[in-house]
Amino acid sequence: MKTTKALAAFTAAVMAVCSFASCGKVEPENTAANVNESSTVTEQQPEGESETDAVSEAVTSSEDDAYSETVTVSSDTSSSEGAEEAEAPEERGEFEHGADDFAAELFKRAVAEKSGENIVVSPESVMFCMGLAANGAAGTTRDEMLDVLAGGTDLETFNEKMKKWHKRQADEGEEVQGENRNGLQPFKILNANSIWAAKEMALSDSYLQRIKDCFDAENHRSLEVNEMNEWVREKTDGMIDKAIKNLPPDIMSVLINTVTFDAQWAEHFVESDGSFTAADGTVQQVTMLQNSENQIINGDDCKGFMKYYSDTNYAFVGLLPDEGTSAEELVQTLDGEKLHSLISGAEYRHDPCDVSIPAFSVDAEFKMSGMLMDMGIKKAFGDADFSEMADVSLAISEVLQKAHLEIDKNGTKAAAVTTAFMAMGIEPVPVENLTFDRPFVYAIVDLENGLPIFLGVENKI
């Protein structure tokens, strides 16, 4: 399974710390499809065996006792054991590795910015929104963007990959939605893109054609906030409202991407009452979602599971840090390689593990300009070259993302919107750098008579 297919679900999973229940089978609800034939009643937990030991036994069953292999479930099967092998995944290259690194780094920075809070972020949405901008950039501005987003992939390759990504999601959303394919529940994924520009702004025809071909981007000759918000509301099925609060007067265009996900589980959870110990030690009473799962993840510092949606090309990944490691500490160990390894490392086990995870919902909002600049996209926000977009001086003034996600016994709903505001830039003039990165002298002066009120030297901070 490609990494990009599970990224949106994985991002929410890390922050929603899941808990494993005892390894006695919880009987799932009857559903239209049962992906795992092996989800039968298991033996009761032996007396005296701890919950942790039971989970560990289920997760680390020896090869003599449990068959283990990386999952290859096709989207048109209802049995894991009888499943035909899916098509071999494409070879992962510079773009895929770069996108992994971007997702992991963006996630780490988002978590660090709102430490202690529940967050959800969509790297996919940021990539598509910034991809719209990258197609209008030139020179170093474009190079920086492609370096950060996709590991230095050239624009032609970047667009080919993004076009295929967008088309695949569009095709899969249309393929399943409303059909109950193989008895499964409807599935929806929608990636929508648009550019909104002042009527007096002359956008390049070649730029508009390129983003239409690669991103199916709509071209709106309007900067009406209400119209943009209504577009976002429609594309996200009402999950995101008022994506833009106001528009500064110097904004000439706005680039918008939305990602919407609405899918039921291939096999539903059942609900039970439970407790959840928050990061601050508070014990909360919650609704737990329970089911026996066969796709198990064994990381160096975490354990987890993968659960399929009604379109089995998409899955949820839950990761539970080892005792003594917080969720935020786990996130900070991520890089692109580890992120991909955890997502692709789920192994099918004949002996299922009973999983319990709280039902939850989360909303998050980020100003991403600072994160993106720290990651290496600098010129786009200042001395920018967007000459491929329009014959005027432009720069990105702000990048915002709003996201929503909710999980219950039936499935998952999630949406994100990323907006990039393009403002009139200032023609760059050569300036000297003056960085106070060593001891300095300072003063507070009375400008009327030129006399100092305070004088000082700062030798250390």
URNOR-V206740 format. One record per residue. RES is the residue in three letters. PHI is phi in degrees with one decimal (NA if undefined). PSI is psi in whole degrees, -180 to 180 (* if undefined). OMEGA is omega as a letter, one per 40 degrees, with the letter a starting at -180 (none if undefined). Layout:
BEGIN
RES PHI PSI OMEGA
RES PHI PSI OMEGA
END
This chain:
BEGIN
MET NA 133 a
LYS -66.4 148 a
THR -60.6 -42 a
THR -63.2 -23 a
LYS -69.7 -26 a
ALA -112.0 2 a
LEU -60.9 -47 a
ALA -60.0 -43 i
ALA -67.7 -39 a
PHE -62.0 -41 a
THR -56.6 -46 i
ALA -68.9 -33 a
ALA -63.5 -42 a
VAL -61.4 -39 a
MET -80.1 -26 i
ALA -90.8 87 a
VAL -62.1 120 a
CYS -90.4 160 i
SER -130.4 139 i
PHE -88.8 134 i
ALA -90.8 -176 i
SER -64.0 158 a
CYS -89.8 31 i
GLY -86.9 138 a
LYS -65.8 131 i
VAL -96.7 124 a
GLU -71.6 117 a
PRO -73.5 163 i
GLU -67.4 155 i
ASN -70.0 129 i
THR -127.5 169 a
ALA -67.7 -23 a
ALA -141.7 142 i
ASN -122.8 105 a
VAL -68.0 -36 a
ASN -106.5 110 i
GLU -62.3 -26 a
SER -81.5 5 i
SER -81.5 66 i
THR -106.9 172 a
VAL -67.7 127 i
THR -94.3 168 i
GLU -64.7 150 i
GLN -67.3 152 i
GLN -63.3 129 i
PRO -58.5 146 a
GLU -62.0 134 i
GLY 90.8 -9 i
GLU -84.9 131 a
SER -75.0 160 i
GLU -61.5 -40 a
THR -63.5 -44 i
ASP -63.4 -39 a
ALA -64.3 -43 i
VAL -64.2 -44 a
SER -60.5 -40 i
GLU -64.5 -41 a
ALA -67.2 -36 a
VAL -78.8 -32 a
THR -113.9 31 i
SER -55.4 139 a
SER -69.2 163 a
GLU -65.6 -25 i
ASP -69.1 -30 a
ASP -100.6 -25 a
ALA -140.9 132 i
TYR -75.8 135 a
SER -136.2 129 i
GLU -159.2 155 i
THR -65.7 137 a
VAL -67.1 139 i
THR -137.6 68 a
VAL -95.0 129 i
SER -83.5 158 a
SER -76.8 -4 a
ASP -118.9 37 i
THR -128.5 153 i
SER -113.6 11 a
SER -136.7 127 i
SER -66.3 -42 a
GLU -71.0 -34 a
GLY -94.6 9 a
ALA -71.0 140 i
GLU -77.1 152 i
GLU -66.3 138 i
ALA -72.5 167 i
GLU -59.7 144 i
ALA -60.7 135 a
PRO -65.8 152 i
GLU -63.7 151 i
GLU -63.3 132 a
ARG -81.6 125 a
GLY -120.1 -155 a
GLU -59.0 -42 a
PHE -62.3 -49 a
GLU -63.9 -44 i
HIS -65.5 -39 i
GLY -65.7 -40 i
ALA -66.3 -37 i
ASP -60.1 -48 a
ASP -61.6 -42 i
PHE -62.0 -46 a
ALA -61.3 -46 a
ALA -64.6 -44 a
GLU -68.5 -40 i
LEU -62.9 -43 i
PHE -62.6 -46 i
LYS -58.9 -43 a
ARG -70.4 -37 i
ALA -65.0 -42 i
VAL -65.6 -43 a
ALA -64.5 -36 a
GLU -67.2 -34 a
LYS -121.7 52 a
SER -55.4 135 i
GLY 88.5 -11 a
GLU -100.0 159 i
ASN -78.3 131 i
ILE -135.2 158 i
VAL -143.3 139 a
VAL -140.5 148 i
SER -113.9 99 i
PRO -60.1 -35 i
GLU -59.0 -47 a
SER -62.2 -41 i
VAL -64.4 -42 a
MET -61.3 -43 a
PHE -69.9 -41 i
CYS -64.1 -46 i
MET -71.2 -25 i
GLY -65.5 -37 i
LEU -59.1 -42 i
ALA -70.6 -41 a
ALA -60.4 -32 i
ASN -70.6 -17 i
GLY -98.6 -1 a
ALA -95.4 165 i
ALA -143.3 164 i
GLY 60.8 -142 a
THR -63.0 -33 i
THR -58.0 -48 i
ARG -67.2 -44 a
ASP -58.1 -45 i
GLU -61.1 -42 a
MET -65.4 -44 a
LEU -70.7 -32 i
ASP -61.1 -46 a
VAL -76.1 -43 a
LEU -74.3 -37 a
ALA -145.8 34 i
GLY 64.0 26 i
GLY 88.7 10 i
THR -56.5 141 i
ASP -69.8 161 a
LEU -60.7 -40 a
GLU -61.9 -46 i
THR -66.6 -42 i
PHE -56.2 -48 a
ASN -65.9 -38 i
GLU -61.7 -44 a
LYS -67.1 -44 a
MET -66.9 -39 i
LYS -62.0 -44 a
LYS -66.0 -41 i
TRP -59.8 -49 a
HIS -63.8 -45 a
LYS -66.0 -40 i
ARG -61.7 -44 i
GLN -66.5 -38 i
ALA -63.7 -44 a
ASP -65.7 -43 a
GLU -69.6 -36 i
GLY -63.4 -42 i
GLU -71.0 -32 a
GLU -66.3 -37 a
VAL -104.9 -35 a
GLN -56.0 123 i
GLY 78.9 5 a
GLU -107.7 -20 a
ASN 55.1 49 a
ARG -58.3 131 a
ASN 53.2 29 i
GLY 80.4 1 a
LEU -80.9 164 a
GLN -79.8 158 i
PRO -56.1 150 a
PHE -134.9 141 i
LYS -141.9 132 i
ILE -139.3 132 a
LEU -137.2 124 i
ASN -114.4 113 a
ALA -120.0 143 a
ASN -134.2 149 i
SER -158.4 156 i
ILE -122.8 135 i
TRP -119.9 128 a
ALA -140.8 152 i
ALA -60.8 144 a
LYS -60.3 -31 a
GLU -82.0 -4 a
MET -89.3 124 a
ALA -90.6 101 i
LEU -81.8 146 a
SER -65.0 131 i
ASP -61.2 -39 a
SER -66.5 -36 i
TYR -65.5 -48 a
LEU -60.9 -39 i
GLN -66.7 -39 a
ARG -64.9 -46 a
ILE -73.9 -22 i
LYS -71.7 -46 a
ASP -65.8 -42 a
CYS -90.6 -34 a
PHE -119.4 1 a
ASP 51.6 41 a
ALA -78.0 135 i
GLU -82.2 148 i
ASN -112.9 112 a
HIS -112.9 123 i
ARG -91.9 69 a
SER -161.9 149 i
LEU -123.7 28 i
GLU -74.3 120 a
VAL -60.0 -42 a
ASN -61.9 -38 i
GLU -68.3 -42 i
MET -64.9 -44 i
ASN -64.3 -37 i
GLU -67.6 -38 i
TRP -61.4 -46 i
VAL -64.1 -44 a
ARG -58.9 -44 a
GLU -66.3 -45 a
LYS -69.2 -27 a
THR -101.1 17 i
ASP 54.4 36 i
GLY 78.4 2 a
MET -72.4 -26 i
ILE -122.6 123 a
ASP -119.5 144 i
LYS 53.7 58 i
ALA -62.5 -32 a
ILE -120.8 123 a
LYS -84.4 -45 i
ASN -155.6 166 a
LEU -124.9 117 i
PRO -58.3 152 a
PRO -66.5 -20 a
ASP -89.6 2 a
ILE -75.3 129 a
MET -104.2 -26 i
SER -156.9 159 i
VAL -132.6 130 i
LEU -102.6 131 a
ILE -131.7 134 i
ASN -125.1 141 i
THR -126.5 143 i
VAL -125.3 126 a
THR -126.1 132 a
PHE -132.8 127 a
ASP -146.5 104 a
ALA -145.5 145 i
GLN -92.4 156 i
TRP -66.4 149 i
ALA -64.5 -35 i
GLU -133.1 119 a
HIS -69.5 155 i
PHE -79.7 167 i
VAL -116.0 152 a
GLU -95.5 149 i
SER -154.3 161 i
ASP -77.5 144 i
GLY -158.8 -176 i
SER -128.0 155 a
PHE -138.1 127 i
THR -93.6 113 a
ALA -70.5 170 a
ALA -59.4 -30 a
ASP -88.4 7 i
GLY 92.4 -8 i
THR -67.9 134 i
VAL -95.3 124 a
GLN -114.9 144 i
GLN -88.4 126 a
VAL -136.4 168 i
THR -91.9 117 i
MET -93.1 145 i
LEU -106.5 127 a
GLN -128.0 144 i
ASN -171.0 157 i
SER -83.0 130 a
GLU -122.4 145 a
ASN -107.2 -16 a
GLN -93.6 103 a
ILE -112.9 141 i
ILE -113.7 130 i
ASN -119.6 97 i
GLY -93.4 171 i
ASP -66.8 -31 a
ASP -130.2 20 i
CYS -163.5 162 i
LYS -126.4 158 a
GLY -167.4 -171 a
PHE -148.1 160 i
MET -121.5 135 a
LYS -129.6 130 a
TYR -81.9 149 i
TYR -91.4 179 a
SER -60.7 -31 i
ASP -95.8 108 a
THR -74.3 6 i
ASN -75.4 -7 a
TYR -129.2 145 a
ALA -150.8 160 i
PHE -100.1 139 i
VAL -120.2 125 i
GLY -112.3 133 a
LEU -123.4 125 i
LEU -107.7 114 a
PRO -61.3 151 i
ASP -60.1 155 i
GLU -53.7 135 a
GLY 90.9 -7 i
THR -115.5 128 i
SER -82.5 164 i
ALA -61.0 -41 a
GLU -67.1 -36 i
GLU -65.9 -38 i
LEU -62.2 -45 a
VAL -58.5 -40 a
GLN -70.1 -11 i
THR -88.3 -5 a
LEU -76.8 140 i
ASP -134.2 -179 a
GLY -60.2 -41 a
GLU -65.7 -45 a
LYS -67.4 -40 i
LEU -57.8 -50 a
HIS -65.0 -40 a
SER -61.6 -42 i
LEU -66.9 -43 a
ILE -69.0 -42 a
SER -87.9 -4 a
GLY -90.8 7 i
ALA -65.3 133 a
GLU -117.0 137 i
TYR -74.5 130 i
ARG -121.0 132 i
HIS -62.6 -39 i
ASP -86.5 106 a
PRO -72.7 160 i
CYS -113.4 133 i
ASP -77.6 125 a
VAL -114.0 139 i
SER -128.2 132 i
ILE -142.7 141 a
PRO -67.6 145 i
ALA -69.9 139 a
PHE -157.0 163 i
SER -139.6 152 a
VAL -149.4 143 i
ASP -125.9 141 a
ALA -145.6 153 i
GLU -142.4 134 a
PHE -133.9 141 i
LYS -92.1 117 a
MET -103.6 -1 a
SER -57.9 -47 a
GLY -62.0 -43 i
MET -59.8 -48 a
LEU -65.9 -38 i
MET -65.4 -42 i
ASP -64.8 -28 i
MET -80.9 -12 i
GLY 125.9 -6 i
ILE -88.8 93 a
LYS -107.4 -52 a
LYS -62.5 -32 a
ALA -59.3 -24 a
PHE -99.9 5 a
GLY -149.1 -98 i
ASP -79.3 69 a
ALA -94.0 156 i
ASP -125.7 98 i
PHE -112.9 41 a
SER -67.9 -19 i
GLU -75.8 -15 a
MET -92.8 -46 a
ALA -158.5 158 a
ASP -89.3 46 i
VAL -140.0 163 i
SER -79.5 118 a
LEU -127.9 154 i
ALA -150.2 154 i
ILE -78.5 124 i
SER -93.2 -29 a
GLU -163.7 147 i
VAL -125.0 124 a
LEU -120.3 148 i
GLN -135.2 135 i
LYS -117.3 140 i
ALA -142.8 151 i
HIS -139.6 141 i
LEU -148.7 140 i
GLU -143.1 140 a
ILE -128.8 133 i
ASP -139.9 -170 a
LYS -64.4 -23 a
ASN -90.2 -31 a
GLY 169.2 -152 a
THR -136.8 137 i
LYS -122.1 135 a
ALA -152.8 149 i
ALA -153.1 150 i
ALA -143.3 148 i
VAL -131.4 132 i
THR -120.2 129 a
THR -122.6 136 i
ALA -118.4 124 a
PHE -96.6 124 a
MET -101.7 117 a
ALA -109.8 161 i
MET -62.7 124 i
GLY -86.0 169 i
ILE -107.5 132 i
GLU -58.1 125 a
PRO -66.7 143 i
VAL -125.4 145 a
PRO -60.6 133 i
VAL -134.8 152 i
GLU -84.3 150 i
ASN -87.4 136 i
LEU -134.5 99 a
THR -115.4 120 i
PHE -83.2 74 a
ASP -111.1 20 i
ARG -149.7 171 a
PRO -52.3 140 a
PHE -142.4 165 i
VAL -104.7 146 i
TYR -141.8 164 a
ALA -151.6 152 i
ILE -115.5 122 a
VAL -122.0 154 i
ASP -90.7 106 a
LEU -70.6 -18 i
GLU -65.5 -42 a
ASN -117.9 0 i
GLY 75.0 14 a
LEU -98.4 145 i
PRO -76.7 139 i
ILE -93.1 -40 i
PHE -133.6 148 i
LEU -133.4 148 i
GLY -163.4 167 i
VAL -128.5 133 i
GLU -110.2 106 a
ASN -95.1 -23 i
LYS -151.3 157 a
ILE -105.2 * none
END
